[in-house]
Amino acid sequence: MNNFQKENLMKIELKNKLSHFIVTKKGDVVFSGSYYAVLDYLQVDERTLNNKISLTQREEADYLKFEESIAKKNRKSRNGK
C-alpha cells in the first residue's frame, strides 16, 4: 500500500466535462491537470485513481444531501412546523 492509498484526506474532483481534475489535500489544491497528468503526478494505477474519484464523488453527493436535509428542517422550523 503506497502513501496515496493511506492518505484519506486527499480528494480528486472532476471540475468540468473537459476532464480537468483538481487534487486537494486537507482542502488545499496540490495539483490540477488532465486525467493522465493526475495519474502521473500521483504515481498510481488507473484503478486506484478511478476508485478515489468515485469515492470523492460519493462523499460530495452525501454532503449535498446532508446540507439539503438541514435546509429543509430549517425551513420547517421557520414556518412553525
Phi, psi and omega in degrees: 000127181269177182299325180299316182291330180283332185277105182270359179269354182276136179232150178231122184241138172275115187271337178200178184284358177269012178061045173263120184252148175238127178258124179239152175223119184056035177087350180261137177290126178249341179193150171215149180166191180287171180307310183288330176293319178294319178302315179292317181300315183279342181054053177233168177279167184297324180298315179298315179297314180297322177296319180292321177298314179298317179298316179298317180295320178295318179298319179296316179297318178298318180296318179296321177297318179298314178301317181295320180294323177293316179298320180296317178296320179296319178297318179297318182291328177288330181270009177079026178063000000 
